[in-house]
Amino acid sequence: MQIRISWPAGSITATLDADTPTAQALAKALPLVSSACTWGEEVYFDTGVSVSRETDARQVVEPGTVAFWTDGDALALPYGPTPISRGEECRLASPCNVLGSLDGDAGVLATVRDGDPIRVEPIHE
């Protein structure tokens, strides 16, 4: 499953593993519009979707991972270190469900500003 994430200064696509319960719940909520929050080199935003933490949830992920923060009902998109990272790792606030990864350079997320409107929509092929 592919999605497009857009904000005033740009957009990026992501490929999600459609077999996870979290990805399926998110897909049903699309398209959605939210307000961006930034935390170090991570963008996150409320989705209005509430799911349980999956057994393979992780706190340290690769840059460009599409994660779902169950504590905040939010998509978390890390592209570099956060305030709690050790070194250059991407450490999320708490373990998150991993949904997939961004396509291309996750560094474009650096153009997202706190409060920017974010739109997430499915890409139909």
URWODA-V602131 format. One record per residue. RES is the residue in one small letter. SS is DSSP state (@ for helix, = for strand, . for the rest). OMEGA is omega in whole degrees, 0 to 359 (* if undefined). Layout:
# URWODA-V602131
[[RES	SS	OMEGA] [RES	SS	OMEGA]]
This chain:
# URWODA-V602131
[[m	.	178] [q	=	177] [i	=	173] [r	=	178] [i	=	185] [s	=	175] [w	=	187] [p	.	184] [a	.	181] [g	=	177] [s	=	177] [i	=	175] [t	=	179] [a	=	176] [t	=	183] [l	=	173] [d	.	187] [a	.	184] [d	.	183] [t	.	178] [p	@	181] [t	@	180] [a	@	179] [q	@	179] [a	@	179] [l	@	181] [a	@	180] [k	@	183] [a	@	184] [l	.	358] [p	.	177] [l	=	177] [v	=	182] [s	=	179] [s	=	185] [a	.	170] [c	=	177] [t	=	180] [w	.	189] [g	.	178] [e	.	176] [e	=	172] [v	=	175] [y	=	182] [f	=	181] [d	=	180] [t	.	186] [g	.	180] [v	.	179] [s	.	180] [v	.	178] [s	.	175] [r	.	179] [e	.	185] [t	.	181] [d	.	179] [a	.	182] [r	=	177] [q	=	178] [v	=	185] [v	=	176] [e	.	173] [p	.	179] [g	.	176] [t	=	171] [v	=	184] [a	=	176] [f	=	181] [w	=	185] [t	.	180] [d	.	183] [g	.	183] [d	.	189] [a	=	167] [l	=	178] [a	=	184] [l	=	180] [p	=	175] [y	.	178] [g	.	183] [p	.	173] [t	.	180] [p	.	180] [i	.	180] [s	.	171] [r	.	184] [g	.	185] [e	.	183] [e	.	171] [c	=	179] [r	=	180] [l	=	183] [a	=	177] [s	=	180] [p	=	183] [c	=	174] [n	=	180] [v	=	184] [l	=	184] [g	=	181] [s	=	177] [l	=	176] [d	.	179] [g	.	187] [d	.	180] [a	@	180] [g	@	178] [v	@	178] [l	@	178] [a	@	179] [t	@	177] [v	.	178] [r	.	176] [d	.	178] [g	.	177] [d	.	171] [p	=	180] [i	=	176] [r	=	176] [v	=	182] [e	=	177] [p	=	173] [i	.	180] [h	.	181] [e	.	*]]
